[in-house]
Amino acid sequence: MTANFRLAPMPEDIEAGRDWPVRKQPTIDLLKDWHPSVICGQECSTVIRNDLLAALGANWKYVRNGNVIVLFDSNQHTLISSKTAMLPTAPGPDGTIDPRRLVLVRLQMKATGAHWWAASTHFTAGGDPAWRVKQMTAAVGFIKANGDLTNTILGGDVNSSLVDDPGPRTVARAAGLFPLRDKLAMAQIRNGSYDTFNDWLPTLHNGRWIDDVFSGTNFAVYYSRLVETLGASDHNFLIASSIALS
């Protein structure tokens, strides 16, 4: 699963009555309903992380880089190693930098003994789209240098709905990491026509995904669904179930 949890606390959310204490239980309920074994999370701030871990149980572990995180069920996966990276980031209009991050973990599936890599990232929103291309270029380069692209699943908020040039999906595809809609036809993805960003409103059905799950050539995706968060976040979550081919 990839999930942008919406940073907390945020003054505008407190004012609007949708701060984390309001969203906490609906978020936990969603995770328990869909029971992913790995969550690639973004905007998972300290209060969110602590509450999720308390609710999901002691078997849930994590590796993070700032608010970018990979959470995993240690009953199903053993952590072998982990690395983090800072991605190239453009300064904002006021000159400050909101750093973009990547987490890469090597896991072993207890059921099969197979090793694989899970990664989570969050790219810059708005501004020059060339920065998102640079960030994906850096991300796949880091994964290639420290893992195995063919055996990697990358979940992230890439802040781009572009499917073709120019965009981060083009870079990922060229490196051998394929977005969900390359692995499955739209008709095979439940709620695939829904947008992943809802902006706290009823979800539009434009098929505009700024979040995605990328997987290497050794993974066959057999099920996927966009899960409406219905007020738990300003993003909807994406689930992908896959099997390793070797």
C-alpha positions as CSV (number, residue, x, y, z in Angstrom):
1,M,0.0,0.0,0.0
2,T,1.1,3.6,-0.6
3,A,-0.5,6.1,1.7
4,N,0.0,9.9,2.1
5,F,-1.4,10.3,5.6
6,R,-1.5,14.1,5.5
7,L,1.0,15.8,7.9
8,A,-0.2,16.6,11.4
9,P,-0.6,18.9,13.1
10,M,-1.4,21.5,10.4
11,P,-3.0,24.8,11.5
12,E,-5.5,24.9,8.6
13,D,-6.7,21.4,9.4
14,I,-7.1,22.2,13.1
15,E,-9.2,25.2,12.1
16,A,-11.2,23.1,9.7
17,G,-11.9,20.4,12.3
18,R,-10.0,17.7,10.5
19,D,-6.8,17.5,12.5
20,W,-5.3,14.1,13.3
21,P,-7.4,13.3,16.4
22,V,-10.4,13.4,14.1
23,R,-8.8,11.4,11.4
24,K,-7.0,8.9,13.6
25,Q,-9.6,6.2,14.0
26,P,-10.8,6.3,10.3
27,T,-7.2,5.9,9.2
28,I,-6.6,3.0,11.5
29,D,-9.9,1.4,10.4
30,L,-8.8,1.6,6.8
31,L,-5.5,-0.1,7.4
32,K,-7.1,-2.8,9.5
33,D,-9.8,-3.4,6.9
34,W,-7.3,-3.8,4.0
35,H,-4.5,-5.3,6.1
36,P,-1.4,-4.6,3.9
37,S,1.8,-6.3,5.0
38,V,3.9,-3.3,3.9
39,I,2.9,0.4,3.9
40,C,4.9,3.0,1.9
41,G,3.9,6.2,3.7
42,Q,4.3,9.9,3.2
43,E,3.6,12.8,5.6
44,C,3.7,10.3,8.4
45,S,4.7,12.7,11.2
46,T,5.5,11.6,14.7
47,V,2.0,11.7,16.2
48,I,0.7,9.7,13.2
49,R,3.5,7.2,13.4
50,N,3.1,6.6,17.1
51,D,-0.6,6.1,16.9
52,L,-0.5,3.8,13.9
53,L,2.2,1.6,15.6
54,A,0.1,1.5,18.8
55,A,-3.0,0.5,16.9
56,L,-1.5,-2.0,14.5
57,G,0.5,-3.9,17.1
58,A,4.0,-4.7,18.3
59,N,4.7,-6.8,15.2
60,W,4.7,-3.6,13.0
61,K,8.1,-2.1,12.5
62,Y,9.4,0.8,10.4
63,V,12.3,2.6,8.8
64,R,11.9,6.3,8.1
65,N,13.6,9.3,6.6
66,G,11.8,12.3,8.0
67,N,8.1,11.8,7.4
68,V,8.7,9.3,4.6
69,I,8.4,5.8,5.9
70,V,8.2,2.1,5.2
71,L,6.1,0.2,7.8
72,F,6.1,-3.6,7.6
73,D,4.5,-6.5,9.4
74,S,7.4,-8.4,11.0
75,N,5.2,-11.5,11.2
76,Q,5.4,-11.6,7.4
77,H,8.7,-9.9,6.7
78,T,12.2,-9.8,8.2
79,L,14.2,-6.7,7.9
80,I,17.6,-7.4,6.3
81,S,18.9,-3.9,5.8
82,S,17.9,-0.3,5.1
83,K,19.2,2.8,3.5
84,T,17.9,6.4,3.1
85,A,18.6,9.1,0.6
86,M,18.0,12.8,0.1
87,L,16.7,13.7,-3.4
88,P,17.5,16.8,-5.3
89,T,15.2,19.6,-4.2
90,A,14.4,23.0,-5.6
91,P,14.2,26.0,-3.2
92,G,10.8,27.4,-2.7
93,P,9.7,31.0,-3.6
94,D,11.1,32.2,-0.3
95,G,14.4,30.4,-0.8
96,T,13.7,27.7,1.8
97,I,14.0,24.0,0.9
98,D,11.5,21.3,1.8
99,P,13.8,18.3,1.4
100,R,12.6,15.4,-0.7
101,R,13.4,11.9,0.7
102,L,13.6,8.2,-0.1
103,V,13.6,5.1,2.2
104,L,14.8,1.8,0.8
105,V,14.5,-1.4,2.9
106,R,15.5,-5.0,2.1
107,L,13.0,-7.5,3.4
108,Q,12.8,-11.3,3.4
109,M,9.4,-12.8,3.0
110,K,9.0,-15.4,5.8
111,A,6.6,-17.5,3.7
112,T,9.0,-18.1,0.9
113,G,12.4,-16.9,2.1
114,A,12.7,-14.6,-1.0
115,H,14.4,-11.2,-0.6
116,W,12.9,-8.1,-2.0
117,W,13.1,-4.3,-1.6
118,A,10.4,-1.9,-0.6
119,A,10.8,1.8,-1.1
120,S,8.9,5.0,-0.3
121,T,9.3,8.5,-1.5
122,H,7.6,11.9,-1.8
123,F,8.4,14.3,-4.6
124,T,8.0,18.1,-4.8
125,A,4.5,19.5,-5.4
126,G,4.0,22.2,-8.0
127,G,6.7,24.3,-9.5
128,D,8.9,23.2,-12.3
129,P,8.0,19.6,-13.3
130,A,11.6,19.0,-14.2
131,W,12.4,18.6,-10.5
132,R,10.1,15.6,-10.3
133,V,12.0,14.0,-13.2
134,K,15.3,14.7,-11.4
135,Q,13.9,13.2,-8.2
136,M,12.8,10.0,-9.9
137,T,16.1,9.8,-11.7
138,A,17.9,10.1,-8.4
139,A,15.5,7.6,-6.8
140,V,16.0,4.8,-9.3
141,G,19.7,5.5,-9.4
142,F,19.9,5.0,-5.6
143,I,17.8,1.8,-5.7
144,K,19.9,0.4,-8.5
145,A,23.1,1.2,-6.5
146,N,21.8,-0.2,-3.2
147,G,19.2,-2.8,-4.2
148,D,17.7,-4.7,-7.1
149,L,15.3,-2.8,-9.4
150,T,13.8,-6.0,-10.7
151,N,12.8,-7.0,-7.1
152,T,11.7,-3.6,-5.9
153,I,8.2,-2.2,-5.1
154,L,8.2,1.6,-4.8
155,G,5.2,3.4,-3.4
156,G,5.1,7.2,-3.4
157,D,3.4,10.5,-3.8
158,V,5.2,11.6,-7.0
159,N,3.0,14.7,-7.4
160,S,2.6,14.1,-11.1
161,S,-0.4,12.7,-13.0
162,L,1.6,12.5,-16.3
163,V,1.7,9.0,-17.8
164,D,4.0,9.8,-20.6
165,D,6.8,12.3,-21.4
166,P,7.8,14.4,-19.6
167,G,7.3,12.9,-16.2
168,P,8.7,10.7,-13.4
169,R,6.8,7.6,-14.7
170,T,8.8,7.8,-17.9
171,V,12.0,7.7,-16.0
172,A,10.9,4.9,-13.8
173,R,9.7,2.8,-16.7
174,A,12.9,3.3,-18.6
175,A,14.8,2.0,-15.5
176,G,12.5,-1.1,-15.2
177,L,10.1,0.1,-12.5
178,F,6.6,0.1,-13.9
179,P,3.6,2.0,-12.6
180,L,0.4,0.1,-11.7
181,R,-1.4,1.0,-14.8
182,D,1.4,-0.5,-16.9
183,K,1.0,-3.8,-15.0
184,L,-2.9,-3.9,-15.0
185,A,-5.5,-2.6,-17.4
186,M,-7.7,0.1,-15.9
187,A,-10.7,-2.3,-15.9
188,Q,-8.6,-4.6,-13.5
189,I,-8.1,-1.8,-11.0
190,R,-11.0,-1.3,-8.6
191,N,-11.9,2.4,-8.6
192,G,-9.1,3.0,-11.1
193,S,-10.9,5.9,-12.7
194,Y,-10.8,7.8,-9.3
195,D,-8.3,10.5,-8.6
196,T,-5.7,9.7,-5.9
197,F,-5.8,13.3,-4.5
198,N,-9.2,14.3,-3.1
199,D,-8.4,17.6,-1.5
200,W,-10.9,16.8,1.3
201,L,-13.8,16.7,-1.3
202,P,-15.7,13.9,-2.9
203,T,-13.3,12.0,-5.1
204,L,-13.4,13.1,-8.8
205,H,-13.4,10.3,-11.4
206,N,-10.8,11.7,-13.8
207,G,-8.2,8.9,-13.3
208,R,-5.7,11.5,-12.2
209,W,-3.1,9.8,-10.1
210,I,-0.4,11.8,-8.4
211,D,0.4,8.7,-6.2
212,D,1.5,5.4,-7.6
213,V,3.0,2.0,-6.9
214,F,5.9,1.0,-9.1
215,S,7.2,-2.6,-9.4
216,G,10.1,-4.3,-11.0
217,T,10.0,-7.0,-13.7
218,N,10.1,-9.8,-11.2
219,F,6.7,-8.9,-9.8
220,A,3.4,-9.7,-11.3
221,V,0.5,-7.6,-10.0
222,Y,-2.7,-9.5,-9.7
223,Y,-4.9,-7.1,-7.8
224,S,-5.1,-3.4,-7.2
225,R,-7.6,-1.0,-5.7
226,L,-7.8,2.7,-5.0
227,V,-9.2,3.0,-1.5
228,E,-11.2,6.2,-0.8
229,T,-10.1,7.6,2.5
230,L,-13.4,9.6,3.0
231,G,-11.9,12.3,5.2
232,A,-9.0,10.3,6.7
233,S,-6.6,12.1,4.4
234,D,-6.6,14.5,1.5
235,H,-5.2,11.6,-0.6
236,N,-6.7,8.3,-1.4
237,F,-4.6,5.2,-0.8
238,L,-3.5,2.6,-3.4
239,I,-3.2,-1.1,-2.8
240,A,-1.4,-3.6,-5.0
241,S,-1.1,-7.3,-4.4
242,S,1.7,-9.0,-6.3
243,I,3.7,-12.3,-6.5
244,A,7.3,-12.7,-7.3
245,L,8.0,-14.6,-10.5
246,S,11.2,-16.2,-9.3
